[in-house]
Amino acid sequence: MTKRTGPTNYQLQLLLQQVGEKAHQSNFWKRIEEDLLKPTRQRRIVNIYKIEKYARDGETVIVPGKVLSVGELHKKVQVAAMTFSAEARSKIVAAKGTAMSIEELLHKNPDGKGVRILG
């Protein structure tokens, strides 16, 4: 049986420390922390067309994983994720949306109110 060591990525460790502080106060951030602790191969991958399909115009969406560029986006949404492909980031910005890191969302919305989890 192998010993589980947790994430070895230094930036992810720092993010988990920040999210962990909020996880004691908010069930939303607790859920995000659980998703970020998963192994890389089990982490969420969301394409732009899913954001187009499930997000409302003007809404904030969080993806505890990676956003990829398959599809088109016509809605103005704020998307927070661990990582973005370069093309996905440019498609979000072209639709007059915002692509930000989870850390930025944590500072803007510490309660996690009005944020939809996709993945």
C-alpha positions as CSV (number, residue, x, y, z in Angstrom):
1,M,0.0,0.0,0.0
2,T,1.4,3.4,-1.0
3,K,1.5,6.3,1.4
4,R,-0.5,9.3,0.2
5,T,1.7,12.4,0.3
6,G,-0.6,15.1,-1.1
7,P,0.2,17.6,-3.9
8,T,3.9,18.2,-4.5
9,N,3.3,21.4,-6.6
10,Y,4.5,24.3,-4.5
11,Q,1.9,26.8,-5.8
12,L,-0.9,24.3,-5.2
13,Q,0.3,23.8,-1.6
14,L,0.2,27.6,-1.0
15,L,-3.3,27.8,-2.6
16,L,-4.5,24.9,-0.4
17,Q,-3.2,26.7,2.7
18,Q,-5.2,29.8,1.8
19,V,-8.3,27.8,0.9
20,G,-7.9,25.7,4.0
21,E,-8.2,28.8,6.2
22,K,-11.6,29.7,4.6
23,A,-12.8,26.0,4.5
24,H,-13.4,26.1,8.3
25,Q,-15.9,29.0,7.8
26,S,-17.5,28.1,4.4
27,N,-18.8,24.8,3.0
28,F,-18.2,26.2,-0.5
29,W,-14.4,26.5,0.1
30,K,-14.4,23.2,1.9
31,R,-15.7,21.6,-1.3
32,I,-13.1,23.4,-3.4
33,E,-10.4,22.2,-1.1
34,E,-11.5,18.6,-1.4
35,D,-11.4,18.9,-5.2
36,L,-8.0,20.5,-5.2
37,L,-6.6,17.7,-3.0
38,K,-7.5,15.0,-5.6
39,P,-4.7,13.5,-7.8
40,T,-3.9,15.3,-11.0
41,R,-5.5,12.7,-13.2
42,Q,-8.8,13.0,-11.2
43,R,-8.9,16.8,-11.3
44,R,-11.6,18.5,-13.4
45,I,-11.2,19.5,-17.0
46,V,-13.8,21.8,-18.4
47,N,-14.1,23.1,-22.0
48,I,-15.4,26.5,-23.0
49,Y,-18.6,25.0,-24.5
50,K,-19.6,23.7,-21.0
51,I,-19.2,27.2,-19.5
52,E,-21.3,28.5,-22.4
53,K,-24.0,25.9,-21.7
54,Y,-24.2,26.0,-17.9
55,A,-23.2,29.5,-16.9
56,R,-25.5,32.5,-16.9
57,D,-24.5,35.8,-18.4
58,G,-22.7,37.9,-15.7
59,E,-22.2,34.9,-13.4
60,T,-19.0,33.8,-11.6
61,V,-17.9,30.2,-12.3
62,I,-15.1,28.3,-10.6
63,V,-13.3,25.2,-12.1
64,P,-11.1,23.4,-9.6
65,G,-8.9,22.2,-12.4
66,K,-8.1,23.2,-16.0
67,V,-10.1,25.2,-18.6
68,L,-9.6,24.1,-22.2
69,S,-10.6,25.9,-25.4
70,V,-13.0,23.6,-27.2
71,G,-16.2,25.5,-28.2
72,E,-17.3,29.1,-28.3
73,L,-18.2,31.5,-25.6
74,H,-20.7,34.4,-26.1
75,K,-21.5,35.2,-22.4
76,K,-19.8,37.6,-20.2
77,V,-18.7,35.4,-17.3
78,Q,-16.0,35.5,-14.7
79,V,-14.1,32.2,-14.7
80,A,-11.7,31.2,-11.9
81,A,-9.6,28.1,-12.3
82,M,-6.2,26.6,-11.4
83,T,-5.0,26.8,-15.0
84,F,-6.2,27.9,-18.4
85,S,-5.0,27.0,-21.8
86,A,-3.8,30.1,-23.7
87,E,-6.6,29.8,-26.2
88,A,-9.3,29.4,-23.5
89,R,-8.1,32.5,-21.7
90,S,-8.2,34.5,-25.0
91,K,-11.7,33.2,-25.8
92,I,-13.0,34.3,-22.3
93,V,-11.4,37.7,-22.7
94,A,-12.8,38.1,-26.2
95,A,-16.3,37.5,-24.8
96,K,-15.6,40.4,-22.4
97,G,-15.3,38.0,-19.5
98,T,-12.6,37.6,-16.9
99,A,-10.2,34.7,-16.4
100,M,-8.7,34.7,-12.9
101,S,-7.0,32.4,-10.6
102,I,-8.7,30.7,-7.7
103,E,-6.6,32.8,-5.3
104,E,-7.9,36.0,-6.9
105,L,-11.5,34.8,-6.4
106,L,-10.7,33.9,-2.8
107,H,-9.7,37.5,-2.2
108,K,-12.6,39.0,-4.1
109,N,-15.3,36.7,-2.7
110,P,-14.2,35.2,0.6
111,D,-17.7,33.8,1.4
112,G,-18.1,32.1,-2.0
113,K,-21.6,33.5,-2.4
114,G,-23.1,33.4,-5.9
115,V,-20.3,31.3,-7.4
116,R,-21.1,28.1,-9.5
117,I,-18.8,25.1,-9.4
118,L,-18.3,23.5,-12.8
119,G,-16.7,20.2,-13.7
